[in-house]
């Protein structure tokens, strides 16, 4: 992709997702994710209706009239976007690939965080950490993240969610708002690492999937390639047993994702490529 085409694509995503974050998500995001508590702001003269418990007795004694301490929410947060860039994300049978939907969701969340003056960081992962961008504020920083999501070429096509969570725990010492966006079709057991990470961070798993992944269609004998291993295998989709085995495997992975995230106190969002992720995210924010 040349520079002109890349900038055009970045601009298109910015226009679409920034409009969503400006008018829909920023308020919901602010309400859903609280700051680190209350921090001292100033001392001012007592006014009728002020809570007497907030009187600053030292200042009151000095000026011989009542003064109160004023506190405000310490709002600044850090959002970490953990994005699965393995081979299975480059799949789609409707109007776009899973990776395109993932990019839009990540951009919308990033602009929502920017509206609240929060920092945004990025972790791209496969079965290794492909790229890490430390948390930072500002529109130019968000645009850099979008550029990476569009043009980054991973070294590996496999997936290891546990390793990505270990990296998160090792790099983010303070509490962060974490959105892990993936299809969560992974072979590794990530319960232990998620449990450790969720004790410190507010983690949400956003599962993006395609309708054709849920059921295998009967189209006879076809050559299929594993998007992550690259292995090509002839599959008899006309066999009911084969179709049922595939569906069983797929639904076991989905149920594992939902069950483990729930056990660890983490949130989940499930959105299909041909559905409105806007509706899904808003519903999630409002339910928190």
C-alpha positions in Angstrom: 0.0 0.0 0.0 1.6 3.3 -1.1 1.6 6.4 1.2 -1.3 8.2 -0.7 -3.6 5.2 -0.4 -2.7 4.6 3.2 -3.4 8.2 4.2 -6.7 8.1 2.3 -7.7 4.9 4.2 -6.6 6.4 7.6 -8.7 9.5 6.8 -11.8 7.5 5.9 -11.6 5.5 9.2 -10.9 8.7 11.2 -14.0 10.4 9.8 -16.3 7.4 10.4 -15.0 6.5 13.9 -14.4 10.0 15.2 -18.0 10.9 14.5 -19.1 7.9 16.5 -16.8 8.6 19.4 -17.7 12.4 19.5 -21.5 12.0 19.4 -22.2 8.5 20.9 -19.3 6.9 22.8 -17.5 9.7 24.7 -20.2 10.2 27.3 -20.9 6.5 27.7 -17.2 5.8 28.0 -16.7 8.4 30.6 -19.6 7.0 32.7 -18.5 3.4 32.3 -14.8 3.8 33.2 -14.1 5.8 36.4 -11.0 7.6 37.3 -8.6 6.6 40.1 -10.6 8.4 42.8 -10.9 11.9 44.2 -7.9 14.3 44.3 -7.5 17.6 46.2 -8.3 20.6 44.0 -8.4 23.8 46.1 -9.6 25.5 49.3 -12.4 28.1 49.1 -14.7 30.0 51.5 -17.6 28.0 53.0 -20.9 28.5 51.2 -24.4 27.7 52.5 -25.1 24.0 51.8 -21.5 22.8 51.9 -20.8 19.6 53.9 -19.3 20.6 57.3 -17.1 17.5 57.1 -15.2 19.2 54.2 -14.2 22.2 56.4 -10.4 22.7 56.5 -9.9 23.6 60.1 -6.3 24.8 59.7 -7.2 27.4 57.1 -10.4 28.3 59.0 -8.3 29.0 62.1 -5.8 31.1 60.1 -8.4 33.4 58.5 -11.0 33.3 61.3 -13.7 32.3 58.9 -14.8 28.9 57.5 -13.0 27.4 54.5 -13.7 24.0 52.8 -11.5 21.6 50.8 -12.7 21.0 47.2 -12.0 17.6 45.6 -12.5 16.5 42.0 -12.3 13.2 40.2 -8.9 12.2 39.2 -10.0 11.4 35.7 -6.9 10.5 33.7 -6.8 6.9 32.7 -4.8 4.7 30.4 -6.5 2.6 27.7 -4.6 -0.3 26.3 -5.8 -1.8 23.0 -4.7 -5.4 22.6 -5.2 -6.4 18.9 -5.0 -10.0 17.5 -3.2 -9.8 14.2 -2.9 -13.5 13.5 -3.9 -15.1 10.2 -7.5 -15.9 11.2 -8.3 -12.2 11.3 -7.9 -11.9 7.5 -11.2 -13.7 6.9 -14.6 -12.4 5.9 -17.5 -13.4 3.7 -19.7 -10.3 4.0 -18.9 -6.7 3.3 -15.5 -6.7 5.0 -12.8 -8.7 6.7 -12.7 -9.3 10.5 -9.5 -7.2 10.6 -11.3 -4.2 9.1 -14.0 -4.4 11.8 -11.3 -4.8 14.4 -9.6 -1.6 13.1 -12.8 0.4 13.3 -13.7 -0.7 16.8 -10.1 0.1 18.0 -10.2 3.5 16.4 -13.6 4.3 17.9 -12.4 3.3 21.4 -9.2 5.3 21.0 -11.0 8.5 19.9 -13.4 8.1 22.9 -10.5 7.9 25.2 -8.9 10.9 23.6 -12.2 12.9 24.2 -11.6 12.2 27.9 -7.9 13.2 27.8 -6.8 9.6 28.5 -3.7 7.9 27.3 -3.9 5.2 24.7 -1.4 2.4 24.1 -1.3 -0.5 21.6 -0.2 -4.1 21.7 -0.4 -6.1 18.5 0.0 -9.8 19.1 0.0 -13.2 17.3 1.8 -16.0 19.1 4.3 -13.3 20.0 4.3 -9.6 20.7 4.4 -8.1 17.2 4.4 -4.4 18.2 4.1 -2.3 21.3 3.3 1.4 21.4 3.5 2.9 24.9 0.5 4.9 26.1 0.4 8.5 25.1 -2.2 11.3 24.5 -3.3 13.2 21.4 -4.9 12.9 18.0 -1.6 12.4 16.2 -0.9 9.4 18.5 -4.3 7.9 17.7 -3.7 8.4 13.9 -0.4 6.5 14.3 -2.2 3.6 15.9 -4.7 3.5 13.1 -1.9 3.5 10.5 -0.3 0.6 12.2 -3.6 -1.3 12.4 -4.0 -0.8 8.6 -0.6 -1.6 7.2 1.2 -3.7 9.9 2.5 -7.1 8.6 2.9 -9.6 11.4 5.8 -12.0 11.5 3.6 -15.0 12.6 0.1 -16.1 11.7 -0.5 -18.1 14.9 -2.2 -17.0 18.1 -1.2 -17.1 21.8 -3.5 -15.0 24.0 -1.7 -16.1 27.3 1.6 -14.6 26.1 -0.1 -11.3 25.2 -1.6 -11.1 28.7 1.7 -11.8 30.3 3.2 -9.0 28.3 0.4 -6.6 29.5 1.0 -7.5 33.1 4.8 -7.0 32.7 4.6 -3.6 31.0 1.5 -1.9 32.7 2.3 -1.3 36.3 -0.7 0.9 37.0 -4.4 0.1 36.4 -5.5 0.3 32.8 -8.7 0.0 30.8 -7.9 -2.9 28.5 -9.8 -3.9 25.3 -8.6 -7.2 23.9 -10.0 -7.6 20.3 -9.8 -11.0 18.7 -11.8 -13.9 17.4 -10.5 -15.9 20.4 -10.1 -19.1 18.4 -6.9 -20.0 20.1 -5.3 -23.3 21.2 -3.7 -22.0 24.4 -5.2 -22.1 27.9 -5.3 -18.4 29.0 -7.3 -18.7 32.2 -4.4 -18.3 34.6 -2.8 -15.2 32.9 -6.2 -13.6 32.5 -7.0 -14.1 36.2 -3.6 -12.4 37.1 -4.1 -9.5 34.7 -7.7 -8.9 35.6 -6.8 -8.4 39.3 -5.0 -5.2 38.3 -6.7 -4.1 35.1 -10.3 -3.5 33.9 -10.3 -6.0 30.9 -12.9 -6.4 28.2 -12.7 -9.1 25.5 -14.3 -8.0 22.2 -14.9 -11.1 20.0 -15.2 -10.3 16.3 -16.4 -13.2 14.1 -17.9 -14.0 10.7 -21.2 -15.7 10.2 -19.5 -18.5 8.1 -17.3 -19.5 11.0 -20.3 -20.7 13.0 -21.4 -23.4 10.7 -19.7 -25.4 7.9 -21.7 -25.2 4.7 -22.2 -28.3 2.6 -20.3 -27.6 -0.7 -18.9 -31.1 -1.2 -15.2 -32.0 -1.2 -13.1 -28.8 -1.1 -9.5 -27.9 -0.3 -9.3 -25.7 2.8 -6.3 -23.8 4.1 -5.7 -23.1 7.8 -5.3 -19.3 8.0 -2.8 -19.6 10.9 -0.7 -22.7 10.0 -1.0 -22.4 6.2 -1.8 -26.2 6.0 -4.0 -27.2 3.1 -6.4 -30.1 3.7 -9.2 -31.7 1.6 -12.4 -31.6 3.6 -15.6 -33.5 2.8 -18.2 -30.8 3.8 -20.9 -33.1 2.6 -20.3 -35.3 5.6 -22.7 -34.5 8.5 -20.2 -35.9 11.0 -17.5 -33.6 9.7 -19.8 -30.6 9.9 -20.9 -31.4 13.5 -17.3 -31.9 14.6 -16.4 -28.5 13.2 -19.3 -26.8 14.9 -18.5 -28.6 18.2 -14.9 -27.4 18.1 -15.9 -23.8 17.2 -18.6 -23.5 19.9 -16.2 -25.0 22.5 -13.8 -22.2 21.8 -16.5 -19.6 22.1 -17.9 -21.0 25.3 -14.4 -21.1 26.8 -13.9 -17.4 26.0 -17.2 -16.4 27.6 -16.8 -18.7 30.6 -13.2 -17.7 31.4 -13.7 -14.0 31.1 -16.8 -14.2 33.3 -14.9 -16.3 35.9 -12.1 -13.7 36.0 -14.5 -10.8 36.4 -13.8 -9.4 32.9 -16.4 -8.1 30.5 -17.2 -9.5 27.0 -18.7 -8.1 23.8 -19.6 -10.4 20.8 -20.1 -8.8 17.5 -20.4 -10.3 14.0 -18.8 -8.6 11.0 -22.2 -7.9 9.4 -23.7 -6.6 12.6 -23.5 -3.1 14.2 -20.6 -3.0 16.6 -21.9 0.4 17.6 -25.1 -1.1 19.1 -23.0 -3.9 20.8 -20.5 -1.5 22.4 -23.2 1.0 23.6 -25.2 -1.9 25.1 -22.1 -3.0 26.9 -21.2 0.4 28.3 -24.8 1.0 29.5 -24.9 -2.4 31.3 -21.7 -1.7 33.3 
